[in-house]
Amino acid sequence: MKKMLLTKREQEIFELLVLNKSTKEIAEQLNISQKTVRNHISNTMQKLGVKGRCNAIIELLKLGAISLD
């Protein structure tokens, strides 16, 4: 299994996505702009080599980088 290194912020964002939070809700909760949230999501998808948030979440779950708990 390849090692995936997410930044702390990327991890926070994907943990909130798993909780079904919207980009706007994540931005408000973390006190950052919606554009910054989208940038972190895009960077993570690029690191993983996937298209779409759902595929990124699946890969992160497989890698153990995030959990559903």
N, CA, C and O atoms as a Tripos MOL2 file, in Angstrom:
@<TRIPOS>MOLECULE
protein
  276   275    69     0     0
PROTEIN
NO_CHARGES

@<TRIPOS>ATOM
      1 N           0.8500   -1.1890    0.0000 N.3       1 MET1
      2 CA          0.0000    0.0000    0.0000 C.3       1 MET1
      3 C           0.8850    1.2390    0.0000 C.2       1 MET1
      4 O           1.8100    1.3440    0.8050 O.2       1 MET1
      5 N           0.6050    2.1710   -0.8970 N.am      2 LYS2
      6 CA          1.4240    3.3760   -0.9280 C.3       2 LYS2
      7 C           1.0470    4.3010    0.2190 C.2       2 LYS2
      8 O          -0.1080    4.3550    0.6430 O.2       2 LYS2
      9 N           2.0330    5.0200    0.7050 N.am      3 LYS3
     10 CA          1.8240    5.9310    1.8260 C.3       3 LYS3
     11 C           1.2790    7.2570    1.3040 C.2       3 LYS3
     12 O           1.8710    7.8720    0.4180 O.2       3 LYS3
     13 N           0.1670    7.6850    1.8470 N.am      4 MET4
     14 CA         -0.4300    8.9440    1.4230 C.3       4 MET4
     15 C          -0.2420    9.9660    2.5240 C.2       4 MET4
     16 O          -0.6950    9.7710    3.6520 O.2       4 MET4
     17 N           0.4220   11.0480    2.1930 N.am      5 LEU5
     18 CA          0.6210   12.1010    3.1730 C.3       5 LEU5
     19 C          -0.2860   13.2790    2.8570 C.2       5 LEU5
     20 O          -0.0540   14.0280    1.9090 O.2       5 LEU5
     21 N          -1.3150   13.4240    3.6670 N.am      6 LEU6
     22 CA         -2.1860   14.5800    3.5510 C.3       6 LEU6
     23 C          -1.7110   15.6320    4.5390 C.2       6 LEU6
     24 O          -1.1670   15.3120    5.5960 O.2       6 LEU6
     25 N          -1.9210   16.8790    4.1840 N.am      7 THR7
     26 CA         -1.6630   17.9180    5.1720 C.3       7 THR7
     27 C          -2.7590   17.8140    6.2270 C.2       7 THR7
     28 O          -3.8000   17.1950    6.0020 O.2       7 THR7
     29 N          -2.5120   18.4220    7.3660 N.am      8 LYS8
     30 CA         -3.5100   18.4060    8.4400 C.3       8 LYS8
     31 C          -4.8250   18.9950    7.9300 C.2       8 LYS8
     32 O          -5.8970   18.4650    8.2230 O.2       8 LYS8
     33 N          -4.7480   20.0740    7.1760 N.am      9 ARG9
     34 CA         -5.9480   20.7490    6.6660 C.3       9 ARG9
     35 C          -6.6940   19.8650    5.6630 C.2       9 ARG9
     36 O          -7.9220   19.7800    5.7010 O.2       9 ARG9
     37 N          -5.9510   19.2050    4.7620 N.am     10 GLU10
     38 CA         -6.5940   18.3050    3.7980 C.3      10 GLU10
     39 C          -7.3390   17.2020    4.5250 C.2      10 GLU10
     40 O          -8.4600   16.8480    4.1580 O.2      10 GLU10
     41 N          -6.7130   16.6650    5.5540 N.am     11 GLN11
     42 CA         -7.3470   15.6050    6.3350 C.3      11 GLN11
     43 C          -8.6170   16.1260    7.0100 C.2      11 GLN11
     44 O          -9.6530   15.4620    6.9880 O.2      11 GLN11
     45 N          -8.5340   17.3080    7.6060 N.am     12 GLU12
     46 CA         -9.7160   17.9010    8.2560 C.3      12 GLU12
     47 C         -10.8600   18.0490    7.2540 C.2      12 GLU12
     48 O         -12.0060   17.7210    7.5590 O.2      12 GLU12
     49 N         -10.5450   18.5420    6.0680 N.am     13 ILE13
     50 CA        -11.5680   18.7810    5.0490 C.3      13 ILE13
     51 C         -12.2240   17.4750    4.6230 C.2      13 ILE13
     52 O         -13.4470   17.4120    4.5040 O.2      13 ILE13
     53 N         -11.4340   16.4370    4.3910 N.am     14 PHE14
     54 CA        -12.0260   15.1690    3.9570 C.3      14 PHE14
     55 C         -12.7910   14.4850    5.0820 C.2      14 PHE14
     56 O         -13.7660   13.7790    4.8210 O.2      14 PHE14
     57 N         -12.3730   14.6770    6.3130 N.am     15 GLU15
     58 CA        -13.1500   14.1260    7.4270 C.3      15 GLU15
     59 C         -14.5200   14.8100    7.5030 C.2      15 GLU15
     60 O         -15.5150   14.1730    7.8510 O.2      15 GLU15
     61 N         -14.5690   16.1040    7.1790 N.am     16 LEU16
     62 CA        -15.8490   16.8150    7.1580 C.3      16 LEU16
     63 C         -16.6860   16.4250    5.9400 C.2      16 LEU16
     64 O         -17.9110   16.3510    6.0330 O.2      16 LEU16
     65 N         -16.0400   16.1740    4.8030 N.am     17 LEU17
     66 CA        -16.7760   15.7080    3.6170 C.3      17 LEU17
     67 C         -17.4630   14.3770    3.8980 C.2      17 LEU17
     68 O         -18.5980   14.1580    3.4760 O.2      17 LEU17
     69 N         -16.7790   13.4980    4.6060 N.am     18 VAL18
     70 CA        -17.3540   12.1930    4.9530 C.3      18 VAL18
     71 C         -18.5980   12.3770    5.8250 C.2      18 VAL18
     72 O         -19.5020   11.5420    5.8100 O.2      18 VAL18
     73 N         -18.6350   13.4680    6.5770 N.am     19 LEU19
     74 CA        -19.8000   13.7710    7.4180 C.3      19 LEU19
     75 C         -20.8860   14.5140    6.6330 C.2      19 LEU19
     76 O         -21.8360   15.0400    7.2120 O.2      19 LEU19
     77 N         -20.7260   14.5460    5.3070 N.am     20 ASN20
     78 CA        -21.7100   15.1470    4.3990 C.3      20 ASN20
     79 C         -21.8010   16.6650    4.5350 C.2      20 ASN20
     80 O         -22.8620   17.2440    4.3050 O.2      20 ASN20
     81 N         -20.7100   17.3040    4.9020 N.am     21 LYS21
     82 CA        -20.6670   18.7660    4.9800 C.3      21 LYS21
     83 C         -20.4430   19.3360    3.5860 C.2      21 LYS21
     84 O         -19.7190   18.7550    2.7780 O.2      21 LYS21
     85 N         -21.0650   20.4700    3.3130 N.am     22 SER22
     86 CA        -20.8810   21.1480    2.0290 C.3      22 SER22
     87 C         -19.5970   21.9730    2.0630 C.2      22 SER22
     88 O         -19.0150   22.2040    3.1220 O.2      22 SER22
     89 N         -19.1720   22.4100    0.8830 N.am     23 THR23
     90 CA        -17.9940   23.2780    0.8020 C.3      23 THR23
     91 C         -18.1950   24.5160    1.6730 C.2      23 THR23
     92 O         -17.2910   24.9320    2.3980 O.2      23 THR23
     93 N         -19.3820   25.0930    1.5930 N.am     24 LYS24
     94 CA        -19.6880   26.2970    2.3860 C.3      24 LYS24
     95 C         -19.6130   26.0130    3.8850 C.2      24 LYS24
     96 O         -19.0410   26.7970    4.6420 O.2      24 LYS24
     97 N         -20.1930   24.8850    4.3110 N.am     25 GLU25
     98 CA        -20.1710   24.5200    5.7370 C.3      25 GLU25
     99 C         -18.7410   24.2730    6.2200 C.2      25 GLU25
    100 O         -18.3730   24.6840    7.3210 O.2      25 GLU25
    101 N         -17.9430   23.6040    5.3970 N.am     26 ILE26
    102 CA        -16.5480   23.3350    5.7640 C.3      26 ILE26
    103 C         -15.7930   24.6530    5.8890 C.2      26 ILE26
    104 O         -15.0520   24.8560    6.8520 O.2      26 ILE26
    105 N         -15.9770   25.5520    4.9180 N.am     27 ALA27
    106 CA        -15.3000   26.8450    4.9450 C.3      27 ALA27
    107 C         -15.6550   27.6150    6.2100 C.2      27 ALA27
    108 O         -14.7800   28.1820    6.8650 O.2      27 ALA27
    109 N         -16.9340   27.6350    6.5490 N.am     28 GLU28
    110 CA        -17.3730   28.3500    7.7560 C.3      28 GLU28
    111 C         -16.8090   27.7110    9.0170 C.2      28 GLU28
    112 O         -16.3600   28.4110    9.9240 O.2      28 GLU28
    113 N         -16.8310   26.3850    9.0740 N.am     29 GLN29
    114 CA        -16.3500   25.6820   10.2750 C.3      29 GLN29
    115 C         -14.8540   25.8850   10.4860 C.2      29 GLN29
    116 O         -14.4000   26.0400   11.6200 O.2      29 GLN29
    117 N         -14.0740   25.8850    9.3780 N.am     30 LEU30
    118 CA        -12.6160   26.0170    9.4830 C.3      30 LEU30
    119 C         -12.1500   27.4660    9.3520 C.2      30 LEU30
    120 O         -10.9560   27.7550    9.4340 O.2      30 LEU30
    121 N         -13.1080   28.3730    9.1470 N.am     31 ASN31
    122 CA        -12.7940   29.7980    9.0280 C.3      31 ASN31
    123 C         -11.8370   30.0840    7.8740 C.2      31 ASN31
    124 O         -10.8750   30.8390    8.0170 O.2      31 ASN31
    125 N         -12.1210   29.4650    6.7240 N.am     32 ILE32
    126 CA        -11.3460   29.6890    5.4970 C.3      32 ILE32
    127 C         -12.3440   29.9210    4.3630 C.2      32 ILE32
    128 O         -13.5400   29.6900    4.5350 O.2      32 ILE32
    129 N         -11.8630   30.3710    3.2140 N.am     33 SER33
    130 CA        -12.7690   30.6310    2.0870 C.3      33 SER33
    131 C         -13.1780   29.3250    1.4070 C.2      33 SER33
    132 O         -12.5060   28.3010    1.5300 O.2      33 SER33
    133 N         -14.2990   29.3930    0.6870 N.am     34 GLN34
    134 CA        -14.7500   28.2250   -0.0660 C.3      34 GLN34
    135 C         -13.7340   27.8570   -1.1430 C.2      34 GLN34
    136 O         -13.5450   26.6790   -1.4460 O.2      34 GLN34
    137 N         -13.0840   28.8610   -1.7190 N.am     35 LYS35
    138 CA        -12.0660   28.6050   -2.7400 C.3      35 LYS35
    139 C         -10.8990   27.8160   -2.1390 C.2      35 LYS35
    140 O         -10.3680   26.9100   -2.7810 O.2      35 LYS35
    141 N         -10.5070   28.1520   -0.9310 N.am     36 THR36
    142 CA         -9.4230   27.4260   -0.2620 C.3      36 THR36
    143 C          -9.8240   25.9720   -0.0200 C.2      36 THR36
    144 O          -9.0140   25.0620   -0.1930 O.2      36 THR36
    145 N         -11.0590   25.7640    0.3750 N.am     37 VAL37
    146 CA        -11.5600   24.3900    0.5690 C.3      37 VAL37
    147 C         -11.4520   23.6210   -0.7470 C.2      37 VAL37
    148 O         -10.9430   22.5000   -0.7800 O.2      37 VAL37
    149 N         -11.9370   24.2330   -1.8310 N.am     38 ARG38
    150 CA        -11.8850   23.5670   -3.1380 C.3      38 ARG38
    151 C         -10.4420   23.2990   -3.5710 C.2      38 ARG38
    152 O         -10.1560   22.2610   -4.1660 O.2      38 ARG38
    153 N          -9.5330   24.2330   -3.2730 N.am     39 ASN39
    154 CA         -8.1180   24.0260   -3.6140 C.3      39 ASN39
    155 C          -7.5390   22.8300   -2.8760 C.2      39 ASN39
    156 O          -6.8140   22.0290   -3.4660 O.2      39 ASN39
    157 N          -7.8510   22.7010   -1.5920 N.am     40 HIS40
    158 CA         -7.3570   21.5550   -0.8160 C.3      40 HIS40
    159 C          -7.9140   20.2490   -1.3760 C.2      40 HIS40
    160 O          -7.1990   19.2500   -1.4600 O.2      40 HIS40
    161 N          -9.1870   20.2590   -1.7570 N.am     41 ILE41
    162 CA         -9.8040   19.0560   -2.3280 C.3      41 ILE41
    163 C          -9.1160   18.7020   -3.6470 C.2      41 ILE41
    164 O          -8.7810   17.5430   -3.8890 O.2      41 ILE41
    165 N          -8.9080   19.7090   -4.4940 N.am     42 SER42
    166 CA         -8.2430   19.4750   -5.7850 C.3      42 SER42
    167 C          -6.8240   18.9450   -5.6030 C.2      42 SER42
    168 O          -6.4050   18.0210   -6.3000 O.2      42 SER42
    169 N          -6.0890   19.5350   -4.6630 N.am     43 ASN43
    170 CA         -4.7140   19.0810   -4.4050 C.3      43 ASN43
    171 C          -4.7030   17.6210   -3.9670 C.2      43 ASN43
    172 O          -3.8520   16.8420   -4.3970 O.2      43 ASN43
    173 N          -5.6410   17.2600   -3.1210 N.am     44 THR44
    174 CA         -5.7080   15.8780   -2.6420 C.3      44 THR44
    175 C          -6.0550   14.9250   -3.7850 C.2      44 THR44
    176 O          -5.4670   13.8500   -3.8990 O.2      44 THR44
    177 N          -7.0140   15.3220   -4.6360 N.am     45 MET45
    178 CA         -7.3840   14.4640   -5.7760 C.3      45 MET45
    179 C          -6.1850   14.2840   -6.7020 C.2      45 MET45
    180 O          -5.9770   13.1990   -7.2450 O.2      45 MET45
    181 N          -5.3920   15.3470   -6.8830 N.am     46 GLN46
    182 CA         -4.1970   15.2490   -7.7200 C.3      46 GLN46
    183 C          -3.1800   14.2880   -7.1100 C.2      46 GLN46
    184 O          -2.6020   13.4630   -7.8170 O.2      46 GLN46
    185 N          -2.9620   14.3950   -5.7980 N.am     47 LYS47
    186 CA         -2.0240   13.4930   -5.1080 C.3      47 LYS47
    187 C          -2.4350   12.0340   -5.3010 C.2      47 LYS47
    188 O          -1.5950   11.1550   -5.4980 O.2      47 LYS47
    189 N          -3.7540   11.7970   -5.2410 N.am     48 LEU48
    190 CA         -4.2790   10.4350   -5.3420 C.3      48 LEU48
    191 C          -4.3980    9.9490   -6.7840 C.2      48 LEU48
    192 O          -4.4930    8.7480   -7.0360 O.2      48 LEU48
    193 N          -4.3920   10.8890   -7.7230 N.am     49 GLY49
    194 CA         -4.5610   10.5290   -9.1250 C.3      49 GLY49
    195 C          -5.9720   10.0900   -9.4520 C.2      49 GLY49
    196 O          -6.1820    9.1850  -10.2600 O.2      49 GLY49
    197 N          -6.9490   10.7430   -8.8120 N.am     50 VAL50
    198 CA         -8.3560   10.4020   -9.0440 C.3      50 VAL50
    199 C          -9.1270   11.6320   -9.4960 C.2      50 VAL50
    200 O          -8.6810   12.7660   -9.3210 O.2      50 VAL50
    201 N         -10.2820   11.3860  -10.0740 N.am     51 LYS51
    202 CA        -11.1950   12.4660  -10.4540 C.3      51 LYS51
    203 C         -12.4310   12.3770   -9.5670 C.2      51 LYS51
    204 O         -13.0340   11.3120   -9.4380 O.2      51 LYS51
    205 N         -12.7960   13.4700   -8.9730 N.am     52 GLY52
    206 CA        -14.0120   13.5260   -8.1650 C.3      52 GLY52
    207 C         -13.7700   13.2880   -6.6870 C.2      52 GLY52
    208 O         -12.9020   12.5140   -6.2830 O.2      52 GLY52
    209 N         -14.5710   13.9810   -5.9050 N.am     53 ARG53
    210 CA        -14.4720   13.8830   -4.4390 C.3      53 ARG53
    211 C         -14.7710   12.4850   -3.9400 C.2      53 ARG53
    212 O         -14.1090   11.9870   -3.0290 O.2      53 ARG53
    213 N         -15.7760   11.8480   -4.5410 N.am     54 CYS54
    214 CA        -16.1640   10.4970   -4.0950 C.3      54 CYS54
    215 C         -15.0160    9.5100   -4.2680 C.2      54 CYS54
    216 O         -14.7400    8.7060   -3.3780 O.2      54 CYS54
    217 N         -14.3490    9.5760   -5.4160 N.am     55 ASN55
    218 CA        -13.2170    8.6780   -5.6520 C.3      55 ASN55
    219 C         -12.0750    8.9740   -4.6910 C.2      55 ASN55
    220 O         -11.3830    8.0610   -4.2410 O.2      55 ASN55
    221 N         -11.8780   10.2500   -4.3790 N.am     56 ALA56
    222 CA        -10.8330   10.6110   -3.4100 C.3      56 ALA56
    223 C         -11.1620   10.0300   -2.0410 C.2      56 ALA56
    224 O         -10.2870    9.4870   -1.3660 O.2      56 ALA56
    225 N         -12.4180   10.1420   -1.6330 N.am     57 ILE57
    226 CA        -12.8320    9.5950   -0.3340 C.3      57 ILE57
    227 C         -12.6280    8.0870   -0.3020 C.2      57 ILE57
    228 O         -12.1330    7.5490    0.6890 O.2      57 ILE57
    229 N         -13.0050    7.4020   -1.3710 N.am     58 ILE58
    230 CA        -12.8150    5.9470   -1.4320 C.3      58 ILE58
    231 C         -11.3430    5.5810   -1.2780 C.2      58 ILE58
    232 O         -10.9960    4.6850   -0.5090 O.2      58 ILE58
    233 N         -10.4790    6.2830   -2.0160 N.am     59 GLU59
    234 CA         -9.0380    6.0040   -1.9330 C.3      59 GLU59
    235 C          -8.4930    6.2910   -0.5390 C.2      59 GLU59
    236 O          -7.6980    5.5130   -0.0130 O.2      59 GLU59
    237 N          -8.9100    7.3910    0.0590 N.am     60 LEU60
    238 CA         -8.4330    7.7450    1.4040 C.3      60 LEU60
    239 C          -8.8980    6.7300    2.4370 C.2      60 LEU60
    240 O          -8.1670    6.4200    3.3780 O.2      60 LEU60
    241 N         -10.1040    6.2140    2.2680 N.am     61 LEU61
    242 CA        -10.5910    5.1580    3.1610 C.3      61 LEU61
    243 C          -9.7520    3.8900    3.0160 C.2      61 LEU61
    244 O          -9.3710    3.2620    4.0040 O.2      61 LEU61
    245 N          -9.4720    3.5250    1.7510 N.am     62 LYS62
    246 CA         -8.6450    2.3310    1.4880 C.3      62 LYS62
    247 C          -7.2580    2.4770    2.1040 C.2      62 LYS62
    248 O          -6.6980    1.5160    2.6320 O.2      62 LYS62
    249 N          -6.7040    3.6980    2.0300 N.am     63 LEU63
    250 CA         -5.3700    3.9460    2.5570 C.3      63 LEU63
    251 C          -5.3530    4.1140    4.0740 C.2      63 LEU63
    252 O          -4.2870    4.1440    4.6890 O.2      63 LEU63
    253 N          -6.5390    4.2220    4.6740 N.am     64 GLY64
    254 CA         -6.6030    4.4240    6.1110 C.3      64 GLY64
    255 C          -6.2910    5.8550    6.5150 C.2      64 GLY64
    256 O          -6.0240    6.1210    7.6870 O.2      64 GLY64
    257 N          -6.3200    6.7820    5.5610 N.am     65 ALA65
    258 CA         -6.0100    8.1850    5.8640 C.3      65 ALA65
    259 C          -7.1810    8.8860    6.5410 C.2      65 ALA65
    260 O          -6.9930    9.8520    7.2810 O.2      65 ALA65
    261 N          -8.3910    8.3930    6.2830 N.am     66 ILE66
    262 CA         -9.5860    8.8850    6.9630 C.3      66 ILE66
    263 C         -10.4310    7.6700    7.3260 C.2      66 ILE66
    264 O         -10.2270    6.5750    6.8030 O.2      66 ILE66
    265 N         -11.3870    7.8860    8.2340 N.am     67 SER67
    266 CA        -12.2720    6.7800    8.6060 C.3      67 SER67
    267 C         -13.7060    7.2830    8.6440 C.2      67 SER67
    268 O         -13.9580    8.4870    8.5960 O.2      67 SER67
    269 N         -14.6250    6.3620    8.7310 N.am     68 LEU68
    270 CA        -16.0400    6.7160    8.7860 C.3      68 LEU68
    271 C         -16.5250    6.9020   10.2180 C.2      68 LEU68
    272 O         -17.6950    7.2160   10.4340 O.2      68 LEU68
    273 N         -15.6630    6.7170   11.1800 N.am     69 ASP69
    274 CA        -16.0400    6.8310   12.6010 C.3      69 ASP69
    275 C         -16.1530    8.2680   13.0380 C.2      69 ASP69
    276 O         -16.4610    8.5370   14.1990 O.2      69 ASP69
@<TRIPOS>BOND
     1     1     2 1
     2     2     3 1
     3     3     4 2
     4     3     5 am
     5     5     6 1
     6     6     7 1
     7     7     8 2
     8     7     9 am
     9     9    10 1
    10    10    11 1
    11    11    12 2
    12    11    13 am
    13    13    14 1
    14    14    15 1
    15    15    16 2
    16    15    17 am
    17    17    18 1
    18    18    19 1
    19    19    20 2
    20    19    21 am
    21    21    22 1
    22    22    23 1
    23    23    24 2
    24    23    25 am
    25    25    26 1
    26    26    27 1
    27    27    28 2
    28    27    29 am
    29    29    30 1
    30    30    31 1
    31    31    32 2
    32    31    33 am
    33    33    34 1
    34    34    35 1
    35    35    36 2
    36    35    37 am
    37    37    38 1
    38    38    39 1
    39    39    40 2
    40    39    41 am
    41    41    42 1
    42    42    43 1
    43    43    44 2
    44    43    45 am
    45    45    46 1
    46    46    47 1
    47    47    48 2
    48    47    49 am
    49    49    50 1
    50    50    51 1
    51    51    52 2
    52    51    53 am
    53    53    54 1
    54    54    55 1
    55    55    56 2
    56    55    57 am
    57    57    58 1
    58    58    59 1
    59    59    60 2
    60    59    61 am
    61    61    62 1
    62    62    63 1
    63    63    64 2
    64    63    65 am
    65    65    66 1
    66    66    67 1
    67    67    68 2
    68    67    69 am
    69    69    70 1
    70    70    71 1
    71    71    72 2
    72    71    73 am
    73    73    74 1
    74    74    75 1
    75    75    76 2
    76    75    77 am
    77    77    78 1
    78    78    79 1
    79    79    80 2
    80    79    81 am
    81    81    82 1
    82    82    83 1
    83    83    84 2
    84    83    85 am
    85    85    86 1
    86    86    87 1
    87    87    88 2
    88    87    89 am
    89    89    90 1
    90    90    91 1
    91    91    92 2
    92    91    93 am
    93    93    94 1
    94    94    95 1
    95    95    96 2
    96    95    97 am
    97    97    98 1
    98    98    99 1
    99    99   100 2
   100    99   101 am
   101   101   102 1
   102   102   103 1
   103   103   104 2
   104   103   105 am
   105   105   106 1
   106   106   107 1
   107   107   108 2
   108   107   109 am
   109   109   110 1
   110   110   111 1
   111   111   112 2
   112   111   113 am
   113   113   114 1
   114   114   115 1
   115   115   116 2
   116   115   117 am
   117   117   118 1
   118   118   119 1
   119   119   120 2
   120   119   121 am
   121   121   122 1
   122   122   123 1
   123   123   124 2
   124   123   125 am
   125   125   126 1
   126   126   127 1
   127   127   128 2
   128   127   129 am
   129   129   130 1
   130   130   131 1
   131   131   132 2
   132   131   133 am
   133   133   134 1
   134   134   135 1
   135   135   136 2
   136   135   137 am
   137   137   138 1
   138   138   139 1
   139   139   140 2
   140   139   141 am
   141   141   142 1
   142   142   143 1
   143   143   144 2
   144   143   145 am
   145   145   146 1
   146   146   147 1
   147   147   148 2
   148   147   149 am
   149   149   150 1
   150   150   151 1
   151   151   152 2
   152   151   153 am
   153   153   154 1
   154   154   155 1
   155   155   156 2
   156   155   157 am
   157   157   158 1
   158   158   159 1
   159   159   160 2
   160   159   161 am
   161   161   162 1
   162   162   163 1
   163   163   164 2
   164   163   165 am
   165   165   166 1
   166   166   167 1
   167   167   168 2
   168   167   169 am
   169   169   170 1
   170   170   171 1
   171   171   172 2
   172   171   173 am
   173   173   174 1
   174   174   175 1
   175   175   176 2
   176   175   177 am
   177   177   178 1
   178   178   179 1
   179   179   180 2
   180   179   181 am
   181   181   182 1
   182   182   183 1
   183   183   184 2
   184   183   185 am
   185   185   186 1
   186   186   187 1
   187   187   188 2
   188   187   189 am
   189   189   190 1
   190   190   191 1
   191   191   192 2
   192   191   193 am
   193   193   194 1
   194   194   195 1
   195   195   196 2
   196   195   197 am
   197   197   198 1
   198   198   199 1
   199   199   200 2
   200   199   201 am
   201   201   202 1
   202   202   203 1
   203   203   204 2
   204   203   205 am
   205   205   206 1
   206   206   207 1
   207   207   208 2
   208   207   209 am
   209   209   210 1
   210   210   211 1
   211   211   212 2
   212   211   213 am
   213   213   214 1
   214   214   215 1
   215   215   216 2
   216   215   217 am
   217   217   218 1
   218   218   219 1
   219   219   220 2
   220   219   221 am
   221   221   222 1
   222   222   223 1
   223   223   224 2
   224   223   225 am
   225   225   226 1
   226   226   227 1
   227   227   228 2
   228   227   229 am
   229   229   230 1
   230   230   231 1
   231   231   232 2
   232   231   233 am
   233   233   234 1
   234   234   235 1
   235   235   236 2
   236   235   237 am
   237   237   238 1
   238   238   239 1
   239   239   240 2
   240   239   241 am
   241   241   242 1
   242   242   243 1
   243   243   244 2
   244   243   245 am
   245   245   246 1
   246   246   247 1
   247   247   248 2
   248   247   249 am
   249   249   250 1
   250   250   251 1
   251   251   252 2
   252   251   253 am
   253   253   254 1
   254   254   255 1
   255   255   256 2
   256   255   257 am
   257   257   258 1
   258   258   259 1
   259   259   260 2
   260   259   261 am
   261   261   262 1
   262   262   263 1
   263   263   264 2
   264   263   265 am
   265   265   266 1
   266   266   267 1
   267   267   268 2
   268   267   269 am
   269   269   270 1
   270   270   271 1
   271   271   272 2
   272   271   273 am
   273   273   274 1
   274   274   275 1
   275   275   276 2
@<TRIPOS>SUBSTRUCTURE
     1 MET1         2 RESIDUE 1 A MET
     2 LYS2         6 RESIDUE 1 A LYS
     3 LYS3        10 RESIDUE 1 A LYS
     4 MET4        14 RESIDUE 1 A MET
     5 LEU5        18 RESIDUE 1 A LEU
     6 LEU6        22 RESIDUE 1 A LEU
     7 THR7        26 RESIDUE 1 A THR
     8 LYS8        30 RESIDUE 1 A LYS
     9 ARG9        34 RESIDUE 1 A ARG
    10 GLU10       38 RESIDUE 1 A GLU
    11 GLN11       42 RESIDUE 1 A GLN
    12 GLU12       46 RESIDUE 1 A GLU
    13 ILE13       50 RESIDUE 1 A ILE
    14 PHE14       54 RESIDUE 1 A PHE
    15 GLU15       58 RESIDUE 1 A GLU
    16 LEU16       62 RESIDUE 1 A LEU
    17 LEU17       66 RESIDUE 1 A LEU
    18 VAL18       70 RESIDUE 1 A VAL
    19 LEU19       74 RESIDUE 1 A LEU
    20 ASN20       78 RESIDUE 1 A ASN
    21 LYS21       82 RESIDUE 1 A LYS
    22 SER22       86 RESIDUE 1 A SER
    23 THR23       90 RESIDUE 1 A THR
    24 LYS24       94 RESIDUE 1 A LYS
    25 GLU25       98 RESIDUE 1 A GLU
    26 ILE26      102 RESIDUE 1 A ILE
    27 ALA27      106 RESIDUE 1 A ALA
    28 GLU28      110 RESIDUE 1 A GLU
    29 GLN29      114 RESIDUE 1 A GLN
    30 LEU30      118 RESIDUE 1 A LEU
    31 ASN31      122 RESIDUE 1 A ASN
    32 ILE32      126 RESIDUE 1 A ILE
    33 SER33      130 RESIDUE 1 A SER
    34 GLN34      134 RESIDUE 1 A GLN
    35 LYS35      138 RESIDUE 1 A LYS
    36 THR36      142 RESIDUE 1 A THR
    37 VAL37      146 RESIDUE 1 A VAL
    38 ARG38      150 RESIDUE 1 A ARG
    39 ASN39      154 RESIDUE 1 A ASN
    40 HIS40      158 RESIDUE 1 A HIS
    41 ILE41      162 RESIDUE 1 A ILE
    42 SER42      166 RESIDUE 1 A SER
    43 ASN43      170 RESIDUE 1 A ASN
    44 THR44      174 RESIDUE 1 A THR
    45 MET45      178 RESIDUE 1 A MET
    46 GLN46      182 RESIDUE 1 A GLN
    47 LYS47      186 RESIDUE 1 A LYS
    48 LEU48      190 RESIDUE 1 A LEU
    49 GLY49      194 RESIDUE 1 A GLY
    50 VAL50      198 RESIDUE 1 A VAL
    51 LYS51      202 RESIDUE 1 A LYS
    52 GLY52      206 RESIDUE 1 A GLY
    53 ARG53      210 RESIDUE 1 A ARG
    54 CYS54      214 RESIDUE 1 A CYS
    55 ASN55      218 RESIDUE 1 A ASN
    56 ALA56      222 RESIDUE 1 A ALA
    57 ILE57      226 RESIDUE 1 A ILE
    58 ILE58      230 RESIDUE 1 A ILE
    59 GLU59      234 RESIDUE 1 A GLU
    60 LEU60      238 RESIDUE 1 A LEU
    61 LEU61      242 RESIDUE 1 A LEU
    62 LYS62      246 RESIDUE 1 A LYS
    63 LEU63      250 RESIDUE 1 A LEU
    64 GLY64      254 RESIDUE 1 A GLY
    65 ALA65      258 RESIDUE 1 A ALA
    66 ILE66      262 RESIDUE 1 A ILE
    67 SER67      266 RESIDUE 1 A SER
    68 LEU68      270 RESIDUE 1 A LEU
    69 ASP69      274 RESIDUE 1 A ASP
